Amino acid sequence: MAESHAAADGKLKVFVSYSRQDSSNFTAELVEGLKLVGFTPKLDLHDIAKGEAWEARLGGLIQEADTVVFVISPKAVKSERCQWEVAKTIELSKRLLPVVWINVPEADVPPKLRQLNYTYFSEGKSFTKALGELAEALRQDLDWIREHTRIGELVARWQSRGRPESLLLRGDDLDAARAWVANRKPAAPEITDLQQSFLNASAETETARLSKERQQIEDMRRAQDETTRSKRSNALLRRESQRNWQYFALVVLVVAVVVRCAAR
């Protein structure tokens, strides 16, 4: 089991699932090796206290990780907690990389691990060579994997807070997420149902927002047109009124002249 936090340096975050009963020394060496080749793995060296909600704790660590490395050993494949970690990894659609430390019968390996490619660190294998193979596997689709983790964390927060619109993606962020989905390679982790729901809700909300903005712009344009028409109409009325007064003044002047001439 491993502890993982967001890596400020941008390094890939790795959650290591293992059994302390037969793999502690190897896993500690593996972690140091992974650090040397540019990753951020950490081991959970503290026992989970009695009564602590370990599923929530470990689930959160897996959620934060970019990739889960499972150390295959006799005790690990029999461990209910390790099997739970595998199931949680698959539920969150995290990339899962099994490494063999101690060979076990194939039938004892959880089915979800059996169908994946192993990296062998077992007896007789070169640790350095195996570490290089694991590092190469970890670097595959690295940027896409990290984005999978980032969006997964956004989705988890959105879900835990009751799915508010304020936490949905919009604008350039939504466009980038759509491009991320479109760039998924066949071997990359699946987009989870919850991630898809988050993206769909973001798209629907963004469409509604843009539609509302367009309507507001249209309403403003119409109001401006109406104001312009009203100003033009008022100007015409003023000019017409001015002409009428000028005509009236002329008539009055003509009448006055006529009356004065008649008086003579």
C-alpha positions in Angstrom: 0.0 0.0 0.0 1.3 3.4 -0.8 0.8 7.0 0.1 0.7 9.5 -2.7 0.2 13.3 -2.9 0.0 15.6 -5.8 3.5 16.0 -7.2 4.3 19.7 -7.4 7.3 18.9 -9.7 5.0 17.2 -12.3 6.5 13.8 -11.7 4.2 10.8 -12.3 2.6 9.7 -9.0 2.7 5.9 -8.2 0.6 4.0 -5.7 2.3 0.7 -4.8 0.1 -2.1 -3.6 2.0 -4.8 -1.8 2.0 -7.2 1.2 4.2 -6.3 4.1 4.4 -9.9 5.2 6.7 -11.0 2.3 7.5 -7.9 0.2 8.5 -5.0 2.5 12.3 -5.0 1.8 11.8 -5.5 -2.0 9.2 -2.8 -2.1 11.4 -0.3 -0.2 14.1 -1.0 -2.8 11.6 -0.6 -5.7 10.5 2.8 -4.4 14.1 4.0 -4.2 14.7 2.8 -7.7 11.5 4.5 -9.0 12.6 7.8 -7.4 16.0 7.5 -9.2 14.4 7.2 -12.6 12.0 10.1 -12.1 8.8 9.1 -10.4 7.1 9.9 -7.2 6.3 6.7 -5.2 5.8 6.6 -1.4 5.1 3.7 0.9 2.5 3.7 3.7 4.8 2.8 6.5 2.1 3.4 9.2 -0.5 0.9 10.2 -4.1 1.9 9.7 -5.6 2.5 13.2 -8.3 0.2 14.5 -11.6 1.6 13.5 -10.2 3.9 10.9 -12.1 4.0 7.6 -9.3 2.4 5.7 -11.3 2.0 2.5 -11.8 5.8 2.3 -8.1 6.4 3.1 -6.7 4.0 0.6 -9.4 4.9 -2.0 -8.3 8.5 -1.8 -4.6 7.5 -2.3 -5.5 5.5 -5.4 -7.6 8.4 -6.7 -4.6 10.7 -6.4 -2.2 8.3 -8.1 -1.5 8.3 -11.8 -0.6 4.6 -11.9 -0.9 1.7 -9.5 1.9 -0.8 -9.3 0.9 -4.2 -7.8 3.7 -6.3 -6.3 2.8 -9.9 -6.9 3.8 -12.3 -4.1 2.1 -15.2 -2.3 0.9 -13.1 0.5 -0.3 -10.2 -1.7 -2.5 -12.4 -4.0 -4.1 -13.8 -0.9 -4.6 -10.5 0.9 -8.2 -9.2 0.9 -6.9 -5.7 1.2 -4.6 -6.0 -1.8 -7.4 -7.5 -3.8 -9.7 -4.6 -2.7 -7.0 -2.2 -3.9 -6.9 -3.9 -7.3 -10.7 -3.7 -7.5 -10.6 0.0 -6.6 -8.0 0.7 -9.2 -10.2 -0.9 -11.8 -13.3 1.0 -10.6 -11.4 4.3 -11.0 -10.0 3.2 -14.3 -6.4 3.7 -13.2 -3.5 2.2 -15.1 -2.5 -1.0 -13.3 1.0 -2.4 -13.7 1.8 -5.8 -12.0 5.4 -6.6 -11.1 6.4 -10.1 -9.9 8.6 -10.3 -6.9 7.9 -13.9 -5.8 6.5 -16.3 -8.4 3.1 -17.7 -7.6 0.8 -20.1 -9.4 -1.0 -18.4 -12.2 -4.3 -19.6 -10.9 -3.7 -17.7 -7.6 -3.3 -14.4 -9.3 -6.5 -12.2 -9.4 -8.1 -12.5 -12.9 -7.8 -8.7 -13.5 -4.0 -9.0 -13.0 -3.6 -12.2 -15.0 -4.6 -10.5 -18.2 -2.0 -7.8 -17.9 1.7 -7.8 -18.9 4.1 -8.5 -16.0 7.4 -7.0 -15.2 9.6 -9.6 -13.5 11.8 -8.8 -10.6 11.7 -12.3 -9.3 14.8 -14.4 -8.4 17.4 -14.6 -11.2 16.2 -11.4 -12.9 18.2 -8.3 -13.1 16.7 -5.6 -10.9 18.2 -2.8 -13.0 16.9 -4.2 -16.2 13.4 -4.9 -14.7 13.4 -1.4 -13.3 14.1 0.0 -16.8 11.2 -2.0 -18.2 8.8 -0.8 -15.5 10.0 2.8 -16.0 9.3 2.5 -19.8 5.8 1.2 -19.1 5.2 4.0 -16.7 6.2 6.6 -19.2 3.7 5.4 -21.9 1.1 8.1 -22.6 2.4 10.0 -19.6 0.7 13.3 -20.3 -2.6 11.6 -21.0 -2.4 9.6 -17.8 -1.7 12.6 -15.7 -4.7 14.4 -17.2 -6.8 11.3 -16.4 -5.8 11.7 -12.8 -6.5 15.5 -12.8 -10.0 15.1 -14.3 -10.6 12.2 -11.9 -9.9 14.4 -8.9 -12.1 17.2 -10.3 -14.9 14.6 -10.8 -14.5 13.3 -7.2 -14.8 16.8 -5.8 -17.8 17.5 -8.0 -19.5 14.3 -6.9 -18.7 14.7 -3.2 -20.2 18.3 -3.1 -23.5 17.3 -4.8 -22.6 18.0 -8.4 -22.8 21.8 -8.4 -22.6 23.6 -11.7 -19.8 25.9 -10.3 -17.4 22.9 -10.4 -18.1 22.0 -14.0 -15.6 22.7 -16.8 -16.3 25.6 -19.2 -14.6 27.5 -22.0 -11.1 26.5 -22.8 -11.0 23.9 -20.0 -13.9 22.1 -21.5 -12.4 22.2 -25.0 -9.1 20.8 -23.6 -11.0 17.9 -21.9 -12.8 17.1 -25.1 -9.5 17.0 -26.9 -8.1 14.7 -24.2 -11.0 12.3 -24.7 -10.5 12.3 -28.4 -6.8 11.6 -28.0 -7.2 8.5 -25.9 -5.3 5.5 -27.3 -6.7 2.0 -27.2 -4.3 0.8 -24.5 -5.0 3.8 -22.2 -7.3 3.6 -19.2 -11.0 3.9 -20.0 -13.0 7.1 -19.4 -15.1 6.2 -16.3 -18.9 6.6 -16.3 -18.6 9.3 -13.7 -16.0 11.2 -15.7 -18.2 10.9 -18.8 -21.2 12.2 -16.7 -19.1 15.1 -15.5 -18.0 16.0 -19.1 -21.6 15.6 -20.4 -22.9 17.9 -17.6 -20.1 20.4 -18.4 -21.0 20.4 -22.1 -24.8 20.8 -21.4 -24.2 23.6 -18.9 -21.8 25.3 -21.2 -24.2 25.1 -24.1 -27.0 26.6 -21.9 -24.6 29.3 -20.7 -23.5 30.2 -24.2 -27.2 30.2 -25.4 -28.1 32.5 -22.5 -25.2 34.8 -23.4 -26.2 34.9 -27.0 -29.8 35.7 -26.0 -28.6 38.5 -23.7 -26.5 39.9 -26.6 -29.5 39.7 -28.9 -31.7 41.3 -26.4 -29.1 44.1 -25.9 -28.9 44.5 -29.7 -32.6 44.8 -30.0 -32.8 47.3 -27.1 -30.1 49.3 -28.8 -32.0 49.2 -32.1 -35.1 50.2 -30.4 -33.3 53.1 -28.7 -31.9 54.1 -32.0 -35.3 54.0 -33.7 -36.8 55.9 -30.9 -34.1 58.6 -31.1 -34.6 58.8 -34.9 -38.4 59.0 -34.4 -38.1 61.7 -31.8 -35.7 63.7 -34.0 -38.2 63.5 -36.9 -41.0 64.6 -34.6 -38.9 67.5 -33.4 -38.1 68.6 -36.9 -41.7 68.2 -37.9 -42.8 70.2 -34.9 -40.2 72.9 -35.8 -41.4 73.1 -39.4 -45.0 73.4 -38.1 -44.1 76.2 -35.8 -42.2 78.0 -38.6 -45.2 77.6 -40.9 -47.5 78.9 -38.2 -45.3 81.9 -37.6 -45.2 82.6 -41.3 -49.0 82.5 -41.5 -49.3 84.8 -38.5 -46.9 87.2 -40.1 -48.8 87.1 -43.4 -52.1 87.7 -41.6 -50.6 90.6 -39.7 -49.3 92.2 -42.9 -52.6 91.8 -44.6 -54.5 93.3 -41.6 -52.1 96.2 -41.5 -52.5 96.9 -45.2 -56.2 96.7 -45.0 -56.2 99.2 -42.1 -54.5 101.8 -44.4 
